[in-house]
């Protein structure tokens, strides 16, 4: 959730610096929404520990890697979450 909130917090100038449009950001957020549906209906205490599979096209994985390295440290408060996101994104590239 914190990752999605960081995406939402990007200003138009920050989007432009990443080479993204509002449509790009919406598409990336849609990936998170679809993936989040997997935990709907679970008890709250299970959600914190739940692993959610995020399915992304390769080009979006690369875009999120750039975002996670450049912008996420400015917006997110949880360094462990940033490390988990980067490891997952790096693993997604290696797996292909």
C-alpha positions, 0 to 999 in steps of 0.5 A: 500500500505504501508503494501505491501511495508513493506512486500517487504522490508524484507531481506532474514534474516528477512523472515527467522526470521519470518519463511517465504520463498520468496514463502510465501511473494509472496503469501501474496502480491498476496492477496493484489494485488487481493484485490486492484483490487476492487478499480481500476478505482475509482477516487483517492480522493475516494481511500484514504477513500475506504475500501478494503476487504482482503480475506486470509486463516486463516494461512496467517492472523496469519502470517500477525499478527506476521509480523504486530506486529514484523516488520511493526513498523520498516518499516511503517511511519503511526502509524494509518495504523498499528493500523488499520491493527492490528485491522482488522487482530485481527477481522478476527481471532475473526470472525471465 
